[in-house]
Amino acid sequence: DNYLWQSSDYPSDSLLSGMKLGRDLITGFDRFLTSWKSSNDPSPGSYTYRIDPCGYPQPVLYKDSVEISRDDPWNGFWFSGYSIIDPDPTSEYQFVFNSTDMYYVY
């Protein structure tokens, strides 16, 4: 199907099952999370959470485009810094990284 706009390509502040967090390496389209401006103002806020494609891809938290936190890379099961978290047995966690795509999805 060819869609002009798909809401799952613009995750806003929530990543739901089946939504991608990452980048189309051909077009450069970046899917990332953005905080709300305030608890009662859903316009884009100061924080973004995205996958950094430089080097080995890692999730990075930015505040006003300044990196404030970097998570560990994907280890084949989850992002390695989260190894103490019990995976949800009803979800499959994947990190796709090839010549056309780089994204996390569950």
BELLINQUI-V973818 format. One record per residue. N is the residue number from 1. PHI is phi in degrees with one decimal (999 if undefined). OMEGA is omega in whole degrees, 0 to 359 (none if undefined). D_LAST is the distance of its C-alpha to the last C-alpha in Angstrom with 1 decimal. Layout:
n=N phi=PHI omega=OMEGA d_last=D_LAST
n=N phi=PHI omega=OMEGA d_last=D_LAST
//
This chain:
n=1 phi=999 omega=176 d_last=21.8
n=2 phi=-107.2 omega=180 d_last=23.0
n=3 phi=-110.0 omega=176 d_last=22.1
n=4 phi=-75.8 omega=182 d_last=23.9
n=5 phi=-147.1 omega=180 d_last=21.3
n=6 phi=-133.6 omega=186 d_last=17.8
n=7 phi=-59.0 omega=181 d_last=16.6
n=8 phi=-69.5 omega=175 d_last=12.9
n=9 phi=-81.5 omega=182 d_last=14.4
n=10 phi=-129.7 omega=191 d_last=15.9
n=11 phi=-68.0 omega=179 d_last=13.5
n=12 phi=59.6 omega=184 d_last=16.6
n=13 phi=-104.0 omega=183 d_last=16.0
n=14 phi=-135.5 omega=175 d_last=12.8
n=15 phi=-109.5 omega=181 d_last=9.2
n=16 phi=-100.1 omega=179 d_last=8.0
n=17 phi=-53.5 omega=180 d_last=5.3
n=18 phi=94.3 omega=178 d_last=5.8
n=19 phi=-83.5 omega=181 d_last=7.5
n=20 phi=-97.2 omega=172 d_last=8.1
n=21 phi=-120.9 omega=183 d_last=9.7
n=22 phi=158.4 omega=191 d_last=12.4
n=23 phi=-136.2 omega=169 d_last=15.4
n=24 phi=-84.0 omega=186 d_last=17.1
n=25 phi=-75.1 omega=177 d_last=19.6
n=26 phi=-84.1 omega=184 d_last=22.1
n=27 phi=-91.0 omega=184 d_last=22.5
n=28 phi=84.9 omega=181 d_last=21.4
n=29 phi=-62.4 omega=186 d_last=19.3
n=30 phi=-112.2 omega=176 d_last=17.2
n=31 phi=-104.2 omega=184 d_last=14.3
n=32 phi=-147.1 omega=178 d_last=14.5
n=33 phi=-94.2 omega=178 d_last=14.9
n=34 phi=-132.8 omega=178 d_last=18.5
n=35 phi=-70.9 omega=170 d_last=20.3
n=36 phi=-76.3 omega=177 d_last=22.8
n=37 phi=-64.8 omega=175 d_last=26.5
n=38 phi=-156.2 omega=183 d_last=27.3
n=39 phi=-64.0 omega=178 d_last=26.4
n=40 phi=-119.5 omega=178 d_last=28.4
n=41 phi=-130.1 omega=184 d_last=27.9
n=42 phi=-78.2 omega=176 d_last=24.6
n=43 phi=-66.4 omega=185 d_last=25.8
n=44 phi=-55.6 omega=180 d_last=24.1
n=45 phi=-97.4 omega=186 d_last=24.8
n=46 phi=-83.6 omega=188 d_last=25.5
n=47 phi=-103.4 omega=172 d_last=22.1
n=48 phi=-131.8 omega=179 d_last=19.3
n=49 phi=-128.7 omega=185 d_last=16.2
n=50 phi=-143.8 omega=177 d_last=15.4
n=51 phi=-91.1 omega=179 d_last=14.8
n=52 phi=-81.4 omega=183 d_last=18.4
n=53 phi=-81.9 omega=182 d_last=19.1
n=54 phi=-77.8 omega=183 d_last=22.4
n=55 phi=67.1 omega=176 d_last=22.8
n=56 phi=-81.1 omega=187 d_last=19.8
n=57 phi=-55.8 omega=179 d_last=16.8
n=58 phi=-140.8 omega=174 d_last=16.1
n=59 phi=-71.5 omega=182 d_last=14.8
n=60 phi=-133.9 omega=175 d_last=18.0
n=61 phi=-102.1 omega=179 d_last=19.3
n=62 phi=-118.8 omega=169 d_last=22.4
n=63 phi=-121.8 omega=182 d_last=25.1
n=64 phi=50.0 omega=178 d_last=27.2
n=65 phi=67.7 omega=175 d_last=26.0
n=66 phi=-102.9 omega=180 d_last=27.1
n=67 phi=-65.5 omega=178 d_last=24.7
n=68 phi=-118.3 omega=179 d_last=24.7
n=69 phi=-158.7 omega=178 d_last=22.0
n=70 phi=-129.1 omega=179 d_last=20.1
n=71 phi=-88.1 omega=179 d_last=17.4
n=72 phi=-71.8 omega=182 d_last=17.5
n=73 phi=-72.2 omega=177 d_last=16.0
n=74 phi=-64.9 omega=181 d_last=13.2
n=75 phi=-108.4 omega=181 d_last=14.9
n=76 phi=104.8 omega=179 d_last=13.1
n=77 phi=-125.2 omega=178 d_last=11.0
n=78 phi=-164.7 omega=176 d_last=10.1
n=79 phi=-69.2 omega=195 d_last=12.3
n=80 phi=-56.7 omega=178 d_last=15.7
n=81 phi=-70.1 omega=182 d_last=17.1
n=82 phi=-106.5 omega=186 d_last=14.7
n=83 phi=-63.4 omega=180 d_last=16.0
n=84 phi=-83.5 omega=179 d_last=17.7
n=85 phi=-83.2 omega=177 d_last=14.7
n=86 phi=-73.3 omega=178 d_last=14.1
n=87 phi=-63.9 omega=177 d_last=10.6
n=88 phi=-72.1 omega=183 d_last=9.8
n=89 phi=-66.8 omega=180 d_last=11.2
n=90 phi=-91.3 omega=181 d_last=9.8
n=91 phi=-121.3 omega=175 d_last=6.1
n=92 phi=-108.4 omega=181 d_last=5.3
n=93 phi=-94.7 omega=181 d_last=4.3
n=94 phi=-137.2 omega=168 d_last=6.0
n=95 phi=-125.7 omega=181 d_last=8.6
n=96 phi=-100.4 omega=179 d_last=10.9
n=97 phi=-144.5 omega=179 d_last=14.4
n=98 phi=-144.4 omega=185 d_last=17.4
n=99 phi=-72.0 omega=182 d_last=20.4
n=100 phi=-116.4 omega=186 d_last=18.8
n=101 phi=-137.5 omega=173 d_last=15.3
n=102 phi=-146.3 omega=182 d_last=13.7
n=103 phi=-157.5 omega=174 d_last=10.2
n=104 phi=-105.1 omega=177 d_last=7.0
n=105 phi=-151.1 omega=173 d_last=3.8
n=106 phi=-134.7 omega=none d_last=0.0
//
